[in-house]
Amino acid sequence: MSAYMDPEEHPLNSVRVEFMETEDVCSSASKKGKYSTIVNIDKDSSISVPYVIIPMTLGNHMIEVKASTYDSVHTDGVRKTLKVV
């Protein structure tokens, strides 16, 4: 079996991942509204995209990440509450 992957059989999708700014949380999105990065991913697979976040206050902070294909036809996102005690 060859390690070569035929691009037609396993096309890579370019996905734009956006990390949204959150009040009282220091991150790459701070003072910019959002931070975007492009990742390439195989069809029907997943990868992790790391972000450093530093909560500046105690309490609940809404963390939001959005992803879309480069042509913006397919989009998804997640919004979670980070509880800092």
ZIRARA-V897363 format. One record per pair of residues at least 4 apart in sequence whose ideal C-beta (glycine too) atoms are under 8 Angstrom apart, sorted by the first residue. I is the first residue (numbers start at 1). J is the second residue. D is the distance in Angstrom with one decimal. If there is no record, write none. Layout:
BEGIN
I	J	D
I	J	D
END
This chain:
BEGIN
5	9	7.0
5	10	4.7
6	10	6.6
7	11	5.9
7	12	7.5
10	42	5.7
10	43	7.0
11	42	7.9
11	43	6.0
12	40	4.4
12	41	6.6
12	42	6.2
13	40	7.1
13	41	5.5
13	42	7.7
13	43	6.2
13	69	5.9
13	70	7.8
14	38	5.8
14	39	7.6
14	40	5.7
14	69	7.1
14	70	4.3
15	38	7.1
15	39	5.4
15	40	7.6
15	41	5.7
15	67	5.4
15	68	7.0
15	69	5.9
15	70	7.3
16	36	5.8
16	37	7.6
16	38	5.6
16	67	7.0
16	68	5.4
16	69	7.8
16	70	6.4
17	36	7.0
17	37	5.4
17	38	7.6
17	39	6.0
17	49	5.1
17	65	6.7
17	66	7.4
17	67	4.9
18	34	4.9
18	35	7.0
18	36	4.9
18	65	7.0
18	66	4.6
18	67	7.4
18	68	7.9
19	27	6.5
19	28	6.3
19	29	5.0
19	34	6.5
19	35	4.7
19	36	7.9
19	51	5.1
19	64	7.8
19	65	5.5
20	29	6.0
20	33	7.5
20	34	5.1
20	64	4.2
20	65	7.1
20	66	7.1
21	25	7.9
21	27	7.2
21	29	4.1
21	30	6.0
21	31	7.5
21	32	6.6
21	33	5.2
21	34	6.1
22	27	7.1
22	29	7.5
22	53	7.8
22	61	5.4
22	62	6.0
22	63	6.1
22	64	7.3
23	61	7.8
24	55	6.8
24	56	4.8
24	57	4.4
24	59	7.8
24	61	6.3
25	30	7.5
25	53	5.5
25	54	6.9
25	55	5.4
25	56	6.6
25	61	5.2
25	63	7.4
25	82	7.7
26	30	5.5
26	53	7.2
26	54	4.2
26	55	7.9
26	56	5.9
27	35	7.0
27	51	6.3
27	52	6.7
27	53	4.7
27	54	7.2
28	32	7.9
28	35	3.9
28	51	6.6
28	52	7.3
29	33	6.8
29	34	5.1
29	35	4.1
35	51	7.7
37	49	6.7
38	70	7.7
39	47	6.3
39	49	6.0
41	45	5.9
41	46	7.3
41	47	5.5
49	65	7.9
51	65	7.6
53	63	6.9
53	82	7.5
55	61	5.8
55	82	6.6
55	84	4.4
57	84	7.2
58	84	5.2
58	85	6.5
59	83	7.7
59	84	6.2
60	81	5.1
60	82	7.1
60	83	5.5
60	84	7.7
61	81	7.1
61	82	4.6
61	84	6.6
62	79	6.0
62	80	7.6
62	81	5.9
62	82	7.7
63	79	7.2
63	80	5.3
63	81	7.5
63	82	5.1
64	77	6.6
64	78	7.2
64	79	4.5
64	80	8.0
65	77	6.4
65	78	5.6
66	75	6.8
66	76	7.3
66	77	3.9
67	75	7.0
67	76	5.4
67	77	6.8
68	72	5.1
68	74	6.6
68	75	4.1
68	76	7.6
69	73	5.8
69	74	4.5
69	75	7.6
END
